[in-house]
Amino acid sequence: MILDFFSLALKNLKHRGIRSWLTLLGIFIGVTAVVSLISLGNGLQMAVASQLGVSANELITVQAGGLSAYGPPGSNVVDSLTQGDVDAIERLSSVENAVRRNIDSGRIEFNDNVIFRYVGSVPNNKEDRDLIYEQLNMEVLLGRFIKEGDSGKVVLGYNFYGKKEDWGGKSITPGKTISINDKNFQVIGITDKVGSMMMDNIVIMNENDMKDLYGFEDKADMIIVEPKNKEKLQKTKEDIEKLLRNRRGVKEGEEDFEVSTPEATLSTVNNIIGGVQIFIAIVAFISVFIGIIGIVNTMTTSVLERKKEIGIMKSVGAKNSHIFFQFFIESSLLGLVGGIVGAIFGTLIGFLGTVGMNNFLGTELTISINFLLIFFTLLGSFLIGGIAGIIPAMQAAKQNPVEALKG
């Protein structure tokens, strides 16, 4: 019996006019938004985290605030950090090591092609240098990293090697020479692909070379801090904040610096993504609500247009329950069709969005289809359509067969 209802409902839906199918737009938009949002959600979090340099290490990053112009992290600030701040932080009882880094923009020239990229320093001391390499969370693809005593040498991010089009069709490999701010440097290493626009395009050089090239003297753009007890990361963070407030003469809540942990940065990323998800969820809810109203309107109109059909069905023995289920299933199938089309488009958007992020940001996000999500989305759209059709179906079931035949 139920299969007969579905078969008849499908036949009726095939003959529906464009007005009826337009009622599916609300369900379609809502389902598309939900499926695409969830499909892209995890990948978007990973992509944003990688662009912000959020890694799994348990190191603390300190930067000055009060930007006066655009530039690399910690640069162009009103009141920059200094080597004195680095030394003071390192003397804290909760700190194992503190290392300064400098980052600046450089004019890179190779094969008569010029590009501007960020240049970052690494210390001469092996212990400090290893801490920076841990913070960068990078591996060498070709050649090696900078060692103690290296002068006039640089390590380049993956894109210097991988994007030949930037250099007239040639890859930069270890052993070749590039010019940075009109000074020649030998390339000794290429890092493996990270998936971050900044890290895959960075130039790494010895801090003495960078000091000679940029003349930053005592300035520190960034301080990388290793806590003694990594389980008490928050306490170390609070100790650093208290110290810098005293040194810089600012009150709590008026800090002109930022002390961040990977956990806090990741939380910020999640909050941003969460806000986007909430906004899209609201759009999806409104769309589904509009879809429900559309289905109710369409099914009510259908009841009025098919009064004779209802009368004939009742005159040959159809019960009220049969009429009710007929219209109820038609309404449910309307919702299901909207859900199917929305799931297809949502999955396609998720697929294209992931491919787009991989191509634009250089990430390697995995493209996956959540079949469980699609199943429950289709089930939900079927039920929503059914719920929207309850009142029209009840109206159809209550039709008087004699009056229906007259109408």
C-alpha positions as CSV (number, residue, x, y, z in Angstrom):
1,M,0.0,0.0,0.0
2,I,2.7,2.5,1.0
3,L,4.6,1.7,-2.2
4,D,1.5,2.4,-4.2
5,F,1.3,5.8,-2.5
6,F,4.9,6.6,-3.4
7,S,4.4,5.4,-7.0
8,L,1.3,7.6,-7.4
9,A,3.0,10.6,-5.7
10,L,6.0,10.3,-8.1
11,K,3.7,10.3,-11.1
12,N,1.9,13.4,-9.8
13,L,5.2,15.2,-9.1
14,K,6.3,14.5,-12.7
15,H,3.4,16.5,-14.0
16,R,3.9,19.5,-11.6
17,G,4.3,22.9,-13.2
18,I,7.3,25.2,-12.7
19,R,5.4,26.9,-9.8
20,S,5.6,23.7,-7.7
21,W,9.3,23.1,-8.4
22,L,10.1,26.7,-7.5
23,T,8.9,25.9,-4.0
24,L,12.0,23.7,-3.6
25,L,14.4,26.6,-3.7
26,G,14.1,27.3,0.0
27,I,14.9,23.6,0.9
28,F,17.6,23.5,-1.8
29,I,19.4,26.6,-0.5
30,G,19.2,25.5,3.1
31,V,20.5,22.0,2.4
32,T,23.2,23.3,0.1
33,A,24.4,25.8,2.8
34,V,24.5,23.1,5.5
35,V,26.3,20.4,3.4
36,S,28.8,22.8,1.9
37,L,29.5,24.5,5.3
38,I,30.2,21.2,7.1
39,S,32.2,19.9,4.2
40,L,34.4,23.0,4.2
41,G,34.4,23.6,8.0
42,N,37.3,21.3,9.1
43,G,39.3,22.1,6.0
44,L,38.8,25.8,6.5
45,Q,40.0,25.6,10.1
46,M,43.1,23.8,9.0
47,A,43.8,26.2,6.2
48,V,43.3,29.3,8.4
49,A,45.5,27.8,11.2
50,S,48.3,27.0,8.7
51,Q,48.2,30.6,7.3
52,L,48.5,32.0,10.8
53,G,51.3,29.7,11.6
54,V,49.5,27.8,14.3
55,S,51.4,24.5,15.0
56,A,51.3,21.7,17.6
57,N,54.4,22.9,19.4
58,E,54.2,24.2,23.0
59,L,56.1,27.4,22.5
60,I,55.0,30.9,23.4
61,T,55.2,33.8,20.9
62,V,55.7,37.4,22.0
63,Q,55.1,40.4,19.6
64,A,54.8,44.1,20.1
65,G,51.5,45.8,19.3
66,G,50.5,49.2,18.0
67,L,51.0,48.8,14.3
68,S,51.9,52.0,12.4
69,A,52.1,50.4,8.9
70,Y,51.6,47.2,7.1
71,G,54.4,44.7,7.3
72,P,55.6,41.3,8.7
73,P,54.7,40.1,12.2
74,G,56.1,42.4,14.9
75,S,57.6,44.9,12.4
76,N,56.6,48.6,12.0
77,V,55.3,48.9,15.5
78,V,55.3,52.1,17.6
79,D,57.3,50.6,20.5
80,S,59.2,47.5,19.4
81,L,60.6,44.7,21.5
82,T,64.3,44.7,22.2
83,Q,67.1,42.3,23.1
84,G,66.7,43.6,26.7
85,D,63.2,42.2,26.7
86,V,64.5,38.8,25.5
87,D,67.1,38.7,28.2
88,A,64.6,39.7,30.9
89,I,62.1,37.0,29.8
90,E,64.8,34.4,29.8
91,R,65.6,35.2,33.4
92,L,62.1,34.3,34.5
93,S,62.0,31.2,36.7
94,S,59.2,29.6,34.5
95,V,61.2,30.1,31.2
96,E,63.7,27.7,29.9
97,N,64.9,29.7,26.9
98,A,63.9,32.9,25.0
99,V,65.1,33.6,21.4
100,R,64.6,36.7,19.4
101,R,63.7,36.7,15.7
102,N,63.6,39.5,13.1
103,I,61.4,39.5,10.0
104,D,61.5,42.0,7.2
105,S,60.5,42.4,3.6
106,G,63.2,41.8,1.0
107,R,63.7,42.4,-2.7
108,I,64.5,39.0,-4.2
109,E,66.1,38.8,-7.6
110,F,66.9,35.6,-9.7
111,N,67.1,35.0,-13.4
112,D,66.3,38.7,-14.1
113,N,63.0,38.3,-12.2
114,V,62.2,40.3,-9.0
115,I,59.8,39.4,-6.2
116,F,59.3,40.8,-2.7
117,R,59.2,38.2,0.0
118,Y,59.7,38.0,3.8
119,V,63.2,37.4,5.2
120,G,63.5,35.8,8.7
121,S,66.5,35.4,10.9
122,V,67.8,32.3,12.7
123,P,70.3,32.6,15.6
124,N,74.0,31.5,15.5
125,N,73.7,29.5,18.8
126,K,72.8,25.9,18.1
127,E,70.3,25.6,21.0
128,D,68.5,28.8,20.0
129,R,68.6,27.9,16.3
130,D,67.0,24.5,17.1
131,L,64.2,26.2,19.0
132,I,63.5,28.4,16.0
133,Y,63.4,25.4,13.7
134,E,61.0,23.7,16.1
135,Q,58.8,26.8,16.1
136,L,58.8,27.0,12.3
137,N,57.9,23.3,12.1
138,M,59.5,22.9,8.7
139,E,61.5,20.1,7.1
140,V,64.2,20.3,4.4
141,L,63.3,19.0,1.0
142,L,66.6,19.8,-0.7
143,G,70.0,20.6,0.8
144,R,70.1,21.5,4.5
145,F,69.3,24.2,7.1
146,I,71.6,27.0,8.1
147,K,74.3,25.9,10.6
148,E,76.7,27.8,12.9
149,G,79.3,29.8,10.9
150,D,77.2,29.9,7.7
151,S,77.6,33.3,6.2
152,G,76.2,34.6,2.9
153,K,73.9,31.6,2.8
154,V,70.1,31.3,2.8
155,V,67.4,28.6,3.0
156,L,64.3,29.2,0.9
157,G,60.6,28.2,1.2
158,Y,59.1,25.6,-1.1
159,N,57.6,28.0,-3.6
160,F,61.0,29.3,-4.7
161,Y,61.6,25.8,-6.0
162,G,58.1,24.7,-6.9
163,K,56.8,27.9,-8.7
164,K,59.0,28.1,-11.8
165,E,56.8,30.7,-13.3
166,D,57.9,33.2,-10.8
167,W,61.5,32.9,-12.0
168,G,61.1,32.8,-15.8
169,G,60.6,29.0,-15.9
170,K,63.6,28.1,-13.7
171,S,63.6,26.5,-10.3
172,I,65.8,27.8,-7.6
173,T,67.8,24.9,-6.2
174,P,70.7,24.5,-3.6
175,G,73.9,25.8,-5.0
176,K,72.4,28.7,-7.0
177,T,72.8,32.4,-6.1
178,I,70.1,34.9,-5.5
179,S,70.2,38.6,-4.8
180,I,68.5,40.0,-1.7
181,N,68.3,43.8,-1.5
182,D,71.1,43.9,-4.1
183,K,73.4,41.6,-2.1
184,N,74.2,38.1,-3.3
185,F,73.5,35.0,-1.2
186,Q,74.1,31.3,-1.9
187,V,71.1,29.0,-1.6
188,I,71.9,25.9,0.6
189,G,68.4,24.5,1.2
190,I,64.8,24.3,0.1
191,T,62.1,23.6,2.7
192,D,59.4,21.0,2.2
193,K,55.9,22.3,1.4
194,V,54.0,23.5,4.5
195,G,50.8,24.9,2.9
196,S,51.3,28.4,4.3
197,M,51.6,31.4,2.0
198,M,54.1,33.0,4.3
199,M,56.2,29.9,5.2
200,D,56.3,28.5,1.7
201,N,57.6,31.9,0.5
202,I,60.0,32.8,3.3
203,V,63.8,33.4,3.1
204,I,65.8,32.2,6.2
205,M,69.2,33.6,6.9
206,N,71.8,33.9,9.6
207,E,70.9,36.7,12.1
208,N,74.4,38.3,11.6
209,D,73.8,38.5,7.8
210,M,70.3,39.9,8.4
211,K,71.6,42.5,10.9
212,D,74.2,43.7,8.3
213,L,71.5,43.7,5.6
214,Y,68.8,45.6,7.5
215,G,70.6,47.2,10.4
216,F,67.9,46.5,13.0
217,E,70.5,46.7,15.8
218,D,68.7,45.9,19.2
219,K,65.2,45.5,17.8
220,A,63.3,42.2,18.1
221,D,60.3,41.7,15.9
222,M,59.3,38.5,17.7
223,I,60.4,36.5,20.8
224,I,60.0,32.7,20.9
225,V,59.8,31.4,24.4
226,E,60.3,27.8,25.6
227,P,58.6,27.2,29.1
228,K,60.4,25.1,31.6
229,N,57.2,23.2,32.4
230,K,55.0,22.8,29.3
231,E,52.1,21.7,31.4
232,K,52.1,25.1,32.9
233,L,52.0,27.1,29.7
234,Q,49.4,29.5,30.9
235,K,51.4,30.4,34.0
236,T,54.5,31.1,31.9
237,K,52.3,33.3,29.6
238,E,51.0,35.3,32.6
239,D,54.6,35.7,34.0
240,I,55.7,37.2,30.6
241,E,52.8,39.5,30.5
242,K,53.4,40.8,34.0
243,L,57.1,41.3,33.2
244,L,56.4,43.2,30.0
245,R,53.7,45.4,31.6
246,N,56.3,46.5,34.2
247,R,59.1,47.0,31.6
248,R,56.8,49.0,29.2
249,G,54.9,50.9,31.8
250,V,51.4,49.8,30.8
251,K,48.4,48.7,32.9
252,E,46.6,45.4,32.6
253,G,44.1,45.6,29.7
254,E,46.1,48.3,28.0
255,E,49.0,46.1,26.7
256,D,50.9,47.3,23.6
257,F,52.2,43.7,23.1
258,E,50.8,40.2,22.6
259,V,51.8,37.0,24.2
260,S,50.2,34.0,22.5
261,T,50.2,30.3,22.8
262,P,49.2,27.8,20.1
263,E,46.1,26.8,22.0
264,A,45.0,30.4,22.3
265,T,45.7,31.2,18.7
266,L,43.8,28.0,17.6
267,S,40.9,29.1,19.8
268,T,40.8,32.4,18.0
269,V,40.7,30.6,14.7
270,N,37.9,28.4,15.8
271,N,35.9,31.4,17.1
272,I,36.3,33.1,13.7
273,I,35.2,30.0,11.8
274,G,32.4,29.4,14.4
275,G,31.1,32.9,13.7
276,V,31.0,32.2,10.0
277,Q,29.3,28.9,10.6
278,I,26.6,30.5,12.8
279,F,25.9,33.1,10.1
280,I,25.5,30.5,7.4
281,A,23.4,28.3,9.7
282,I,21.0,31.3,10.2
283,V,20.8,31.7,6.4
284,A,20.1,28.0,6.1
285,F,17.4,28.1,8.7
286,I,15.7,31.1,7.0
287,S,15.9,29.3,3.6
288,V,14.4,26.1,5.0
289,F,11.6,28.1,6.7
290,I,10.8,29.8,3.4
291,G,10.8,26.4,1.8
292,I,8.3,25.1,4.3
293,I,6.0,28.0,3.6
294,G,6.4,27.4,-0.1
295,I,5.5,23.7,0.3
296,V,2.4,24.5,2.4
297,N,1.3,27.1,-0.2
298,T,1.8,24.7,-3.1
299,M,0.2,21.7,-1.5
300,T,-2.8,23.9,-0.4
301,T,-3.2,25.1,-4.0
302,S,-2.9,21.5,-5.2
303,V,-5.7,20.4,-2.9
304,L,-8.0,23.1,-4.4
305,E,-6.9,22.2,-8.0
306,R,-7.5,18.5,-7.5
307,K,-10.9,18.5,-5.8
308,K,-12.5,16.4,-8.6
309,E,-9.6,13.9,-8.3
310,I,-10.2,13.6,-4.6
311,G,-13.9,13.2,-5.2
312,I,-13.4,10.4,-7.7
313,M,-10.9,8.6,-5.3
314,K,-13.4,8.8,-2.5
315,S,-16.3,7.7,-4.7
316,V,-14.5,4.5,-5.6
317,G,-13.7,3.6,-2.0
318,A,-10.7,5.6,-0.9
319,K,-10.6,6.4,2.8
320,N,-9.7,9.7,4.4
321,S,-6.4,8.1,5.5
322,H,-5.6,7.2,1.9
323,I,-6.2,10.7,0.8
324,F,-4.1,12.0,3.7
325,F,-1.2,9.8,3.0
326,Q,-1.3,10.6,-0.8
327,F,-0.8,14.3,-0.2
328,F,1.5,13.8,2.8
329,I,3.9,11.6,0.7
330,E,3.8,14.1,-2.2
331,S,4.8,16.9,0.2
332,S,7.5,14.7,1.7
333,L,8.9,13.9,-1.8
334,L,8.9,17.6,-2.6
335,G,11.2,18.2,0.4
336,L,13.3,15.1,-0.5
337,V,13.8,16.3,-4.1
338,G,14.9,19.7,-2.8
339,G,17.3,17.9,-0.3
340,I,18.8,15.7,-3.0
341,V,19.5,18.6,-5.3
342,G,20.9,20.7,-2.4
343,A,23.1,17.8,-1.2
344,I,24.5,17.4,-4.7
345,F,25.3,21.1,-5.0
346,G,26.5,21.3,-1.4
347,T,29.0,18.5,-2.0
348,L,30.1,20.1,-5.3
349,I,30.7,23.4,-3.5
350,G,32.6,21.6,-0.8
351,F,34.7,19.8,-3.4
352,L,35.4,23.0,-5.4
353,G,36.1,25.0,-2.3
354,T,38.7,22.6,-1.0
355,V,40.4,22.4,-4.5
356,G,40.3,26.3,-4.5
357,M,41.9,26.5,-1.1
358,N,44.6,24.0,-2.1
359,N,45.4,25.9,-5.2
360,F,45.2,29.5,-3.8
361,L,46.8,28.8,-0.4
362,G,49.1,26.0,-1.4
363,T,47.6,23.7,1.2
364,E,47.0,19.9,0.8
365,L,43.6,19.5,2.4
366,T,41.9,16.1,1.9
367,I,38.7,16.1,-0.2
368,S,36.1,13.8,1.4
369,I,32.4,13.2,1.1
370,N,30.5,12.7,4.4
371,F,27.8,10.1,3.4
372,L,26.4,10.0,6.9
373,L,25.8,13.8,6.8
374,I,24.1,13.5,3.4
375,F,21.9,10.6,4.6
376,F,20.6,12.6,7.7
377,T,20.3,15.7,5.6
378,L,18.0,13.9,3.1
379,L,16.1,12.3,5.9
380,G,15.6,15.7,7.5
381,S,14.4,17.3,4.2
382,F,12.0,14.4,3.7
383,L,10.5,14.9,7.2
384,I,10.4,18.7,6.7
385,G,8.5,18.3,3.5
386,G,6.1,15.9,5.3
387,I,5.5,18.2,8.2
388,A,4.9,21.1,5.8
389,G,2.3,19.0,4.1
390,I,0.3,17.8,7.1
391,I,-2.3,20.7,7.1
392,P,-2.9,20.5,3.3
393,A,-3.1,16.7,3.5
394,M,-5.7,17.0,6.3
395,Q,-7.7,19.5,4.3
396,A,-7.7,17.0,1.3
397,A,-8.8,14.1,3.5
398,K,-11.7,16.1,4.9
399,Q,-13.1,16.9,1.4
400,N,-16.8,15.9,0.9
401,P,-16.9,13.6,-2.1
402,V,-20.1,15.1,-3.5
403,E,-18.9,18.7,-3.2
404,A,-15.5,17.7,-4.5
405,L,-17.1,16.1,-7.6
406,K,-19.1,19.3,-8.2
407,G,-16.0,21.5,-7.8
